[in-house]
Amino acid sequence: MQAAPSAPEGPHMTNVNFASLSASISIALSSASLAACGGDDPFATNSCSDVATTCVQIGGGDVDALQNAVNSVEPNTTIILGSGRFVMTNSLTIRTDGIHLIGQGIDETTLDYAETTAQVNGVDVQSDDFLVQDLTVLDAPKDGIRVEDSDGVVFRRIRTSWTAVSDPTNGAYGIYPVKSKRVLVEDSRAENASDAGLYVGQCEHVIVRNNVVAGNVAGLEIENTQYADVYGNTAEDNTAGIVVFDLPGNPIVGRDVKLRDNIIRNNNHINFAPGGTVAVIPVGTGTFAMASRRVEITGNTYENNNTGDIALLSGLIVESDEARWELATASLNGTWEDLGLAAGATAATITNF
C-alpha cells in the first residue's frame, strides 16, 4: 500500500471548514452503508415486485392487517410480511389453496406467540400448494407450523423455536406436515420442541434436506410415511437425533425411507417430554428405525451419542399387544404385498410391527 499523500500547504487549505467536511463525509458514508444493506426498507429481501401473481404486502408488526389479509385472501395469493415482530394473539389459520406466506428472513420477520393465551397452533394450514418461507415462528402454544391434509407443501428457510429451554410446556412440534403429499422441507431450523422439532407424519413423497434440529426431545421424526428422502441435515443436542418409525393402527405403512449423508451428533439432551411414547426415548440416541419397512441408513456421520448411534427395533417395544398392530388389507394406503408384513388373525388382515 502506498503512503497517503501529504496535505497541500499554503493558501489552498485556508478556507476549508473541517467540521463541515467531516460531517459531510460521515453522512455520505452512512448513506452508502444503508444503501448497500437495504437501509430501512422493510421489504428489502422479498417484495411484491418479485411476484407475478396476486400479492399483498403487510408492514412489519401489523397483526390486524395480516389477520385480515389471511381471512379474506383469494386463492393463489402471495402474502409478504415486512421486517419486524408480529405480536400474535391467535393462530394464523389458512384454508385457501395456493397461498405463499413469505417474510424477510428468519432473523428479520417473527410471528411471536408469547402473549397468546389460547391453546392454538402458530400457523395452522389445510390447503394445497402452500409455501412458507423466510420467517420465524416463536413460542406457539401448540405446534409451530402445522400443515395437514395438503398436497404440495414447501417449508423453506423458516425457524420454529421456543424461548424456554428444556421446558415440558413448550409446544409439541415445530415444523409439522401431517397427512400430506409432495412435501419439501429445506434450509430450516427447529428448536426446543417438547416432542419433535421437525415431524413428518403420515405423509407421502417427502424430501427433508439441509435443516438443523437442536434442543428438542426428538430432533427429526419420520412417522408412518412413504417414500421419504432425508439428507444433508444436522441433528445435535437433542435427546434423539433422527428417528423413523410406525405407530399401530395407521393404514399408511411406513416404507421406502432413506436417511443419507446427515450429521447426527451430541444428542445427549435431557428428555423433557411431558408424556407419551417420546418420553421413554433414552438420552443419547442417535437414530432408531422401528416397525417401518425398507429403511436405508447410509453415509451418515455419528458422533458422541452416548447411548447408541443406530438401533433397529420391533414395534412391540412400544405396544406389546399384537392385535393393536393388525390392519385390514382393504384399508391400506398403496401396495403392501412386497413389504413382508406378517399375516393377521384373518386372511383379510396383516400386522405391522
C-alpha positions in Angstrom: 0.0 0.0 0.0 1.4 3.4 -0.9 1.7 6.1 1.7 -1.1 8.7 1.7 0.0 12.0 0.0 0.8 14.8 2.4 -1.8 17.6 2.7 -1.2 20.6 0.5 0.3 23.6 2.1 -0.3 27.3 1.9 -3.4 29.1 0.8 -5.1 26.1 -0.8 -6.4 24.9 2.6 -7.0 28.2 4.4 -10.8 28.4 3.6 -11.7 24.8 4.3 -14.3 24.2 7.1 -13.1 20.9 8.5 -16.1 20.4 10.8 -18.4 20.7 7.8 -16.2 18.5 5.7 -16.2 15.8 8.4 -19.9 15.9 8.8 -20.4 15.6 5.1 -18.2 12.6 4.8 -20.0 10.9 7.7 -23.4 11.5 6.1 -22.1 10.2 2.8 -20.6 7.1 4.3 -23.8 6.4 6.3 -25.9 6.8 3.2 -23.7 4.4 1.3 -23.8 1.9 4.0 -27.6 2.0 4.3 -27.9 1.7 0.5 -25.6 -1.3 0.5 -27.6 -3.3 3.1 -31.1 -2.3 2.0 -31.4 0.5 4.6 -34.7 0.8 6.4 -36.7 -0.9 3.6 -38.9 -3.4 5.4 -39.2 -5.4 2.1 -35.6 -5.3 1.1 -35.3 -9.1 0.7 -38.8 -10.1 -0.6 -41.5 -7.8 -2.1 -44.5 -8.0 -4.4 -42.3 -6.7 -7.2 -40.8 -10.2 -7.3 -44.2 -11.9 -7.7 -46.1 -12.3 -10.9 -49.5 -13.3 -9.4 -51.8 -11.6 -6.9 -49.7 -10.2 -4.0 -50.2 -8.4 -0.7 -47.6 -6.7 1.4 -48.1 -6.4 5.2 -46.0 -3.9 7.1 -43.8 -5.3 9.9 -45.7 -5.9 13.1 -49.2 -5.1 11.6 -51.1 -8.0 13.1 -54.5 -6.7 12.2 -53.6 -6.3 8.5 -52.1 -9.8 8.5 -55.1 -11.5 10.0 -57.5 -9.5 7.7 -55.4 -10.5 4.7 -55.5 -14.2 5.6 -59.2 -14.1 6.4 -60.2 -12.6 3.1 -57.4 -14.0 0.8 -58.2 -15.3 -2.7 -56.7 -18.5 -4.0 -53.2 -18.3 -5.4 -52.1 -15.2 -3.5 -48.7 -14.3 -2.1 -48.6 -12.6 1.3 -45.3 -10.9 2.0 -44.5 -9.8 5.5 -42.1 -6.9 6.2 -39.3 -6.9 8.7 -40.4 -6.8 12.3 -42.1 -8.7 15.1 -45.7 -9.6 14.8 -47.2 -10.0 18.4 -49.8 -12.6 17.7 -52.9 -13.2 19.9 -54.3 -16.1 17.9 -53.5 -18.7 15.3 -52.8 -17.7 11.7 -55.3 -20.0 10.0 -55.1 -20.7 6.3 -57.8 -22.7 4.4 -57.3 -21.3 0.9 -55.3 -23.1 -1.8 -52.2 -21.6 -3.4 -51.1 -19.3 -0.5 -47.5 -18.3 -0.2 -46.5 -16.8 3.2 -43.1 -15.1 2.9 -41.1 -12.9 5.3 -37.8 -11.2 5.0 -35.6 -13.9 6.7 -35.6 -15.9 9.9 -33.7 -13.1 11.7 -36.0 -10.3 10.2 -39.6 -11.4 10.4 -41.0 -13.1 13.5 -44.5 -14.3 14.4 -44.3 -14.1 18.2 -47.0 -16.1 20.2 -45.7 -15.4 23.7 -48.8 -13.4 24.5 -51.3 -15.8 23.1 -53.4 -17.4 25.8 -55.5 -19.8 23.7 -54.0 -23.2 23.0 -53.6 -22.9 19.3 -51.0 -23.7 16.6 -48.9 -20.8 15.4 -49.6 -21.2 11.7 -52.4 -23.7 11.0 -52.9 -24.8 7.4 -55.2 -27.1 5.5 -54.7 -26.1 1.9 -53.0 -27.3 -1.2 -49.9 -25.7 -2.8 -48.8 -23.9 0.3 -45.4 -22.3 0.8 -44.0 -20.7 4.0 -40.6 -19.1 3.7 -38.1 -16.7 5.3 -39.7 -16.2 8.8 -39.6 -17.4 12.4 -42.5 -18.7 14.5 -41.7 -18.3 18.2 -43.4 -19.6 21.3 -46.5 -21.1 19.8 -48.8 -22.6 22.4 -49.1 -25.9 20.5 -47.3 -26.7 17.2 -45.3 -24.0 15.4 -46.4 -24.6 11.8 -48.9 -27.4 11.2 -49.9 -28.3 7.7 -52.5 -31.0 7.5 -54.2 -32.9 4.6 -52.5 -30.8 2.0 -50.9 -31.6 -1.4 -47.8 -29.6 -2.5 -46.2 -28.2 0.6 -42.9 -26.2 1.0 -41.2 -25.1 4.1 -38.1 -23.1 3.2 -35.7 -21.1 5.3 -38.0 -21.0 8.3 -37.3 -21.3 12.0 -39.6 -22.6 14.8 -38.5 -22.2 18.4 -39.5 -21.8 22.0 -37.7 -19.3 24.2 -37.6 -21.6 27.2 -35.0 -24.4 27.1 -36.0 -28.0 28.1 -39.5 -26.9 29.2 -42.2 -29.6 29.0 -44.8 -26.9 28.5 -43.3 -26.0 25.1 -45.3 -26.9 22.1 -45.0 -30.5 20.8 -43.9 -30.0 17.2 -42.1 -27.2 15.4 -42.3 -27.9 11.7 -45.2 -30.4 11.3 -46.5 -31.6 7.9 -49.1 -34.4 8.6 -51.3 -36.5 6.3 -50.0 -34.6 3.3 -48.4 -35.4 -0.1 -45.5 -33.9 -2.0 -43.8 -32.2 0.9 -40.4 -30.3 0.8 -38.7 -29.1 4.0 -35.4 -27.4 3.4 -32.8 -24.9 4.8 -34.8 -24.5 8.0 -34.2 -24.8 11.8 -36.4 -26.3 14.6 -35.5 -25.9 18.2 -36.7 -26.6 21.8 -39.9 -28.6 21.0 -41.2 -30.9 23.8 -41.7 -33.7 21.3 -40.2 -33.3 17.8 -38.6 -30.3 16.2 -39.3 -31.5 12.7 -42.1 -34.1 12.5 -43.2 -35.6 9.2 -46.3 -37.7 10.0 -48.3 -40.0 7.7 -47.1 -38.3 4.5 -46.2 -39.5 1.0 -43.4 -38.4 -1.3 -41.3 -36.2 1.0 -37.9 -34.5 0.8 -36.3 -33.2 4.0 -32.9 -31.6 3.3 -30.3 -29.3 4.8 -32.1 -28.5 8.0 -30.8 -28.1 11.6 -32.7 -29.6 14.6 -31.4 -28.8 18.1 -32.6 -28.8 21.7 -35.7 -30.9 21.1 -36.6 -34.2 22.6 -36.6 -35.8 19.1 -34.8 -33.8 16.5 -36.4 -35.2 13.3 -39.1 -37.8 13.1 -40.4 -39.7 10.1 -43.6 -41.4 11.2 -45.8 -43.8 9.1 -44.5 -42.1 6.0 -44.0 -43.5 2.5 -41.2 -42.5 0.0 -39.1 -40.0 2.0 -35.6 -38.8 1.2 -33.9 -37.3 4.3 -30.4 -35.9 3.6 -27.9 -33.1 4.4 -29.5 -32.4 7.8 -27.7 -31.8 11.2 -29.3 -33.2 14.4 -27.4 -32.2 17.5 -28.2 -31.6 21.2 -31.5 -33.4 21.1 -32.5 -36.4 23.2 -32.6 -38.4 20.0 -31.3 -37.2 16.6 -33.2 -38.7 13.6 -35.8 -41.5 14.0 -38.0 -43.4 11.7 -41.0 -45.4 13.0 -44.5 -46.6 12.6 -47.2 -46.5 15.2 -50.0 -49.1 15.4 -53.4 -48.8 13.7 -52.4 -46.4 10.9 -53.3 -47.5 7.3 -50.2 -45.7 5.9 -47.5 -48.3 6.5 -44.1 -46.6 6.6 -41.9 -47.7 3.8 -39.0 -46.7 1.5 -37.3 -44.1 3.7 -33.7 -43.0 3.0 -31.6 -41.4 5.7 -28.4 -40.4 4.0 -25.5 -38.0 4.4 -26.8 -36.5 7.6 -24.8 -35.3 10.7 -26.1 -36.8 13.9 -24.0 -35.8 16.9 -24.0 -35.0 20.6 -27.7 -36.0 21.1 -27.5 -36.2 24.9 -30.1 -33.6 25.8 -32.3 -34.2 28.8 -35.7 -35.8 27.9 -38.2 -33.1 28.8 -41.3 -34.6 27.1 -44.4 -34.2 29.3 -45.5 -37.8 28.5 -46.4 -40.2 25.6 -44.1 -42.6 23.7 -41.4 -40.0 23.2 -41.0 -39.6 26.9 -39.3 -43.1 27.1 -36.6 -42.4 24.4 -33.2 -42.8 26.1 -31.0 -39.8 26.3 -28.1 -40.3 23.9 -29.9 -41.9 21.0 -28.6 -41.2 17.5 -31.0 -43.0 15.2 -33.6 -45.7 15.6 -35.8 -47.4 13.0 -38.9 -49.1 14.4 -41.6 -51.0 12.5 -41.2 -49.1 9.2 -40.3 -51.1 6.1 -37.3 -50.7 3.8 -35.4 -48.0 5.7 -32.0 -47.3 4.3 -29.4 -45.7 6.6 -26.3 -44.8 4.7 -23.4 -42.3 4.6 -24.4 -40.5 7.8 -21.9 -39.2 10.4 -22.4 -40.2 14.0 -20.5 -38.6 16.9 -20.9 -38.6 20.7 -24.4 -40.1 21.1 -23.9 -41.6 24.5 -26.4 -44.4 24.4 -26.0 -45.6 20.8 -25.8 -44.4 17.2 -28.2 -46.8 15.4 -30.8 -49.2 16.8 -33.3 -51.4 14.8 -36.4 -52.0 16.9 -39.6 -54.0 16.7 -42.8 -52.0 17.3 -43.7 -54.4 20.1 -41.3 -52.5 22.3 -43.8 -49.7 22.5 -47.0 -51.7 22.1 -46.8 -55.4 23.1 -50.3 -56.3 22.1 -50.0 -57.7 18.5 -53.7 -57.2 17.9 -53.2 -53.4 18.1 -50.9 -53.7 15.1 -53.5 -55.5 13.0 -54.7 -53.8 9.8 -57.4 -54.7 7.3 -55.7 -55.0 3.9 -58.5 -53.2 2.2 -57.7 -50.1 4.3 -54.0 -49.9 3.5 -52.6 -47.0 1.5 -50.8 -48.2 -1.6 -49.4 -51.6 -2.3 -48.3 -53.8 0.6 -47.7 -57.3 -0.8 -44.0 -56.9 -1.2 -43.3 -55.5 2.3 -43.0 -58.7 4.2 -45.9 -58.0 6.6 -47.0 -60.8 8.9 -50.4 -62.4 8.5 -53.1 -61.2 10.8 -55.8 -63.1 12.5 -57.8 -63.5 9.3 -56.9 -63.7 5.6 -58.1 -60.1 5.2 -55.7 -58.6 7.7 -51.9 -58.1 8.3 -49.8 -57.0 11.2 -47.2 -54.3 11.1 -44.8 -54.3 13.9 
